[in-house]
Amino acid sequence: MKIRILTISCLFAAFFCVAQEFEAEVTINAEQTGQANLQVFKTLENAIEEFVNSNKWTTVEYLPQERISCSFYINLTSFSGNNFTGSLQVQASRPVFNSGYTTTVANFNDKNVTFEYLEFQPLVYNENADSGSLVNLVAYYLYTILGIDGDTFANLGGTTYYEQAKQIVNVAQTSGGPGWNAISGTQSRFKWNDDILSGIFTDYRELLYNYHIKGLDVMEKNQKDGKKAIIEALEGFKNLNRKRPNSYVMRTFFDAKAIEISRLLSGGPKMNIASTVEMLQNIAPSYKQDWETITF
């Protein structure tokens, strides 16, 4: 009987692992509040982590090795009662085909975060209703990550998830919190989502696909073809920058990819990359230190 119970338990555990999309790590830094040792911060950290990792976010079945690795780093600057203020850095990565390498696909630094949280309250996401400021914030970034991840595996493959994030934006606007509406500035959740779903950024999303599927995922088999495809994908930023110079979408791409790009262009087969490096220096000067490390 014990063996059978163990077997059933193992099967249940295996099914549970298959079902989930994310393998998330959550960190709460409350040093700036002056009360970093309060238990509520650890409770909040555990609650968000369980919320992300235990829920089913799509209809797709993920194998354990396919789960998306991501991190949420919340730097709290103040809190009063159930109200928290600070910033949020979100990163996500995906594996590269036939290699032990993982590539960063998302790196957001949201500097305008406010939410409400009552210790031990359950975090529940309802796509048809306002789920509260904290759940809205986390769910928005989860669906944005799913969208980016989808775009790296299939041409325009993330549309459904970006639209889900759009629905969260629309619902969250009713709360009046920062980052959710058109007047929140050029680096807001509203702005990024609005841009990525606009026709102007279709080329960018195709660039994501080409960079990963035709570039990174090919390099283990053929470094020359992979590097060539990456260079061709990067060249697409010329037209994108002409249409939307210094866009928030483009900046988040280079936040995630600048170090990787400098290494990829420097390594592997020798190619004529002078014009590509010059283009990167012109359209993304904030990453000058990374471009200066490129050797050719």
C-alpha positions as CSV (number, residue, x, y, z in Angstrom):
1,M,0.0,0.0,0.0
2,K,2.8,2.4,0.8
3,I,4.5,1.7,-2.5
4,R,1.3,2.5,-4.4
5,I,0.7,5.7,-2.5
6,L,4.3,6.7,-3.2
7,T,3.8,5.9,-6.9
8,I,0.6,8.0,-7.1
9,S,2.3,10.8,-5.3
10,C,5.1,10.8,-7.8
11,L,2.8,10.7,-10.8
12,F,0.9,13.7,-9.3
13,A,4.1,15.6,-8.7
14,A,5.3,14.8,-12.3
15,F,2.0,16.1,-13.7
16,F,2.3,19.3,-11.6
17,C,5.7,20.0,-12.9
18,V,4.6,19.6,-16.5
19,A,1.7,22.0,-16.0
20,Q,3.6,25.1,-14.9
21,E,5.2,27.6,-17.2
22,F,7.6,29.5,-14.8
23,E,10.5,28.8,-12.6
24,A,10.7,32.1,-10.8
25,E,12.8,33.5,-8.0
26,V,11.5,36.5,-6.1
27,T,13.6,38.9,-4.0
28,I,12.3,41.7,-1.8
29,N,14.9,44.3,-0.7
30,A,13.4,46.6,2.0
31,E,16.7,48.2,3.2
32,Q,15.5,51.7,2.2
33,T,12.4,51.4,4.3
34,G,14.5,51.3,7.5
35,Q,12.6,48.2,8.6
36,A,14.1,45.5,6.5
37,N,13.7,42.8,9.1
38,L,9.9,42.9,9.3
39,Q,8.3,39.5,8.6
40,V,5.8,41.0,6.1
41,F,8.6,41.4,3.5
42,K,9.5,37.7,3.7
43,T,5.8,36.7,3.6
44,L,5.4,38.9,0.5
45,E,8.4,37.4,-1.2
46,N,7.2,33.8,-0.6
47,A,3.6,34.7,-1.6
48,I,4.7,36.2,-5.0
49,E,7.0,33.2,-5.7
50,E,4.3,30.7,-5.0
51,F,1.8,32.7,-7.0
52,V,4.0,32.7,-10.1
53,N,5.3,29.1,-9.9
54,S,2.1,27.4,-8.8
55,N,-0.5,28.8,-11.2
56,K,-1.2,27.8,-14.7
57,W,-0.8,30.7,-17.1
58,T,-1.4,29.2,-20.5
59,T,-3.1,26.3,-22.2
60,V,0.2,25.0,-23.3
61,E,1.8,22.0,-21.5
62,Y,5.4,22.7,-20.4
63,L,7.9,20.0,-19.7
64,P,10.1,20.7,-16.6
65,Q,13.1,21.6,-18.8
66,E,10.9,24.0,-20.8
67,R,9.9,26.2,-17.9
68,I,10.8,29.8,-18.3
69,S,13.4,31.0,-15.8
70,C,12.7,34.4,-14.5
71,S,13.4,36.7,-11.5
72,F,11.5,39.5,-9.8
73,Y,13.6,41.9,-7.8
74,I,11.5,44.4,-5.8
75,N,13.4,47.2,-4.2
76,L,11.0,48.8,-1.7
77,T,11.6,52.5,-0.8
78,S,8.7,53.0,1.5
79,F,5.5,51.4,2.9
80,S,2.7,52.5,5.1
81,G,0.1,50.1,6.3
82,N,-0.8,47.9,3.3
83,N,0.7,50.4,0.7
84,F,4.1,49.6,-0.8
85,T,6.2,51.8,-3.1
86,G,9.5,51.1,-5.0
87,S,10.9,49.7,-8.2
88,L,10.9,46.3,-9.9
89,Q,13.5,44.6,-12.1
90,V,12.2,41.6,-14.1
91,Q,14.5,39.3,-16.0
92,A,13.7,36.2,-18.0
93,S,15.7,33.8,-20.1
94,R,15.3,30.8,-22.4
95,P,17.7,27.9,-23.4
96,V,19.5,27.9,-26.7
97,F,18.9,24.9,-28.8
98,N,21.4,22.0,-28.4
99,S,23.6,23.9,-25.9
100,G,23.9,24.5,-22.2
101,Y,23.6,28.3,-22.8
102,T,20.6,30.3,-21.8
103,T,19.9,33.7,-23.3
104,T,18.3,36.6,-21.6
105,V,15.1,37.6,-23.5
106,A,13.7,40.2,-21.1
107,N,15.1,42.8,-18.8
108,F,12.7,45.4,-17.5
109,N,13.5,48.0,-14.9
110,D,10.2,49.4,-13.7
111,K,11.0,52.5,-11.5
112,N,7.4,53.4,-10.7
113,V,5.8,50.6,-8.7
114,T,3.0,51.0,-6.2
115,F,0.8,48.2,-4.8
116,E,-1.3,47.1,-1.9
117,Y,-0.7,43.9,0.1
118,L,-2.2,42.7,3.3
119,E,0.0,40.0,4.9
120,F,-1.2,36.5,4.2
121,Q,-3.9,37.6,1.8
122,P,-4.2,35.0,-1.1
123,L,-3.0,36.2,-4.5
124,V,-5.5,35.2,-7.1
125,Y,-5.6,36.3,-10.8
126,N,-8.9,36.7,-12.5
127,E,-8.6,37.7,-16.1
128,N,-12.2,39.0,-16.2
129,A,-11.9,41.3,-13.2
130,D,-9.5,43.7,-11.3
131,S,-7.3,41.3,-9.3
132,G,-5.7,44.0,-7.2
133,S,-2.6,46.2,-7.8
134,L,0.0,43.5,-6.8
135,V,-1.5,40.7,-8.9
136,N,-2.0,43.0,-11.8
137,L,1.6,44.1,-11.7
138,V,3.0,40.5,-11.5
139,A,0.6,39.0,-14.0
140,Y,1.3,41.8,-16.5
141,Y,5.0,41.0,-16.5
142,L,4.4,37.2,-16.7
143,Y,2.3,37.6,-19.8
144,T,4.8,40.0,-21.3
145,I,7.5,37.5,-20.7
146,L,5.4,34.8,-22.3
147,G,4.9,37.1,-25.3
148,I,8.6,37.8,-25.7
149,D,9.4,34.1,-25.3
150,G,6.7,33.2,-27.8
151,D,8.1,35.6,-30.3
152,T,11.6,34.0,-30.0
153,F,10.2,30.6,-31.0
154,A,7.6,31.5,-33.6
155,N,7.2,34.4,-35.9
156,L,4.8,36.8,-34.1
157,G,4.2,33.9,-31.7
158,G,3.6,36.0,-28.6
159,T,0.5,37.9,-29.8
160,T,-2.0,36.1,-27.6
161,Y,0.1,36.8,-24.5
162,Y,0.6,40.5,-25.3
163,E,-3.1,40.8,-25.7
164,Q,-3.6,39.3,-22.3
165,A,-1.2,41.8,-20.9
166,K,-3.2,44.5,-22.7
167,Q,-6.3,43.3,-20.9
168,I,-4.5,43.7,-17.6
169,V,-3.5,47.2,-18.5
170,N,-7.1,48.1,-19.4
171,V,-8.4,46.8,-16.1
172,A,-5.6,48.3,-14.0
173,Q,-6.3,51.8,-15.4
174,T,-9.4,52.0,-13.3
175,S,-7.2,52.0,-10.1
176,G,-5.4,55.1,-11.3
177,G,-2.0,53.7,-10.3
178,P,1.2,54.9,-12.0
179,G,2.4,53.0,-15.1
180,W,-0.9,51.9,-16.4
181,N,-2.1,54.8,-18.6
182,A,-1.0,57.0,-21.5
183,I,0.1,59.8,-19.3
184,S,2.6,57.6,-17.3
185,G,5.5,58.6,-19.6
186,T,7.6,56.9,-22.3
187,Q,8.9,54.0,-20.1
188,S,5.6,52.7,-18.7
189,R,3.9,49.4,-18.8
190,F,1.2,51.0,-20.9
191,K,3.7,52.4,-23.4
192,W,5.6,49.1,-23.9
193,N,2.5,47.1,-24.4
194,D,0.9,49.6,-26.7
195,D,4.0,49.7,-28.8
196,I,4.6,46.0,-29.1
197,L,1.0,45.5,-30.3
198,S,1.2,48.3,-32.8
199,G,2.0,47.5,-36.5
200,I,5.1,49.7,-36.3
201,F,6.8,47.1,-34.1
202,T,5.9,44.1,-36.2
203,D,9.4,44.2,-37.8
204,Y,10.9,44.2,-34.3
205,R,9.0,41.1,-33.3
206,E,10.2,39.4,-36.5
207,L,13.7,40.5,-35.6
208,L,13.3,38.7,-32.3
209,Y,12.4,35.5,-34.1
210,N,15.3,35.7,-36.6
211,Y,17.8,36.6,-34.0
212,H,16.9,33.5,-31.9
213,I,15.7,30.8,-34.2
214,K,17.9,31.5,-37.2
215,G,20.8,32.9,-35.2
216,L,21.4,31.6,-31.7
217,D,19.6,28.3,-32.1
218,V,21.7,27.5,-35.2
219,M,25.1,28.4,-33.8
220,E,25.8,25.1,-32.1
221,K,25.4,23.4,-35.5
222,N,26.9,26.1,-37.8
223,Q,28.5,29.1,-36.2
224,K,29.0,30.9,-39.5
225,D,25.3,30.7,-40.5
226,G,24.2,31.6,-37.0
227,K,26.4,34.6,-36.7
228,K,25.4,35.8,-40.1
229,A,21.7,35.6,-39.2
230,I,22.3,37.5,-36.0
231,I,24.1,40.3,-37.9
232,E,21.2,40.5,-40.4
233,A,18.7,40.6,-37.6
234,L,20.5,43.5,-35.9
235,E,20.7,45.4,-39.1
236,G,16.9,45.6,-38.9
237,F,17.3,48.1,-36.1
238,K,18.2,50.7,-38.7
239,N,14.7,51.0,-40.1
240,L,13.1,50.5,-36.6
241,N,15.2,53.4,-35.2
242,R,14.1,55.6,-38.2
243,K,10.5,55.0,-37.4
244,R,10.7,55.1,-33.6
245,P,14.1,56.5,-32.5
246,N,15.2,55.5,-29.0
247,S,12.0,53.6,-28.3
248,Y,11.3,52.0,-25.0
249,V,10.9,48.6,-26.7
250,M,14.3,48.9,-28.4
251,R,16.0,50.0,-25.1
252,T,14.6,46.9,-23.3
253,F,16.0,44.7,-26.0
254,F,19.5,46.1,-25.6
255,D,19.2,46.0,-21.8
256,A,18.7,42.3,-22.2
257,K,21.1,41.7,-25.1
258,A,24.0,44.2,-25.2
259,I,26.6,42.1,-23.4
260,E,25.5,39.0,-25.4
261,I,25.7,40.9,-28.7
262,S,29.2,42.2,-28.0
263,R,30.4,38.6,-27.3
264,L,28.7,37.1,-30.3
265,L,30.1,39.7,-32.7
266,S,33.6,39.3,-31.2
267,G,33.6,35.5,-31.3
268,G,33.2,32.8,-33.9
269,P,34.1,33.1,-37.6
270,K,35.5,36.4,-38.8
271,M,33.0,38.6,-40.7
272,N,32.7,42.1,-41.8
273,I,30.9,43.7,-38.9
274,A,32.3,47.2,-39.0
275,S,29.0,48.7,-40.3
276,T,27.0,46.7,-37.8
277,V,29.1,48.0,-34.9
278,E,28.8,51.6,-36.2
279,M,25.1,51.2,-36.5
280,L,24.9,50.0,-32.9
281,Q,27.0,52.9,-31.7
282,N,24.6,55.3,-33.4
283,I,21.3,53.9,-32.4
284,A,22.2,52.7,-28.9
285,P,24.9,55.0,-27.6
286,S,23.9,54.2,-24.0
287,Y,25.6,50.9,-24.4
288,K,28.9,52.4,-25.6
289,Q,31.0,50.4,-23.2
290,D,29.6,47.1,-24.6
291,W,30.2,48.1,-28.2
292,E,33.7,49.2,-27.4
293,T,34.6,45.7,-26.3
294,I,33.7,44.2,-29.7
295,T,36.8,43.1,-31.6
296,F,37.0,42.6,-35.3
